[in-house]
Amino acid sequence: MDENILKYIATKQDLDDMRGEFSHSFDVVLTHLDEISLVVKRMDQERVFTFEYVKRLAADVDKNHRDIDRIKDILKIS
């Protein structure tokens, strides 16, 4: 009977240790997932800002082409 109690206590201690290690590992994984989601969120915001910047830049290029064409007409340059 004493052997069974000792086996139970040893097994219980091992399980408690494993639970602690698992809990710690789980916390580390969640921390890394939070960091990854933050990076992805920032990249998505940067993508939106970059897309808007490119649209504004394209509009400026179109305006400059129209201005150049108008100046060419005034100067009679082909």
Buried (B, 14 or more C-beta within 10 A) or exposed (E): EEEEEEEEEEEEEEEEEEEEEEEEEEEEEEEEEEEEEEEEEEEEEEEEEEEEEEEEEEEEEEEEEEEEEEEEEEEEEE
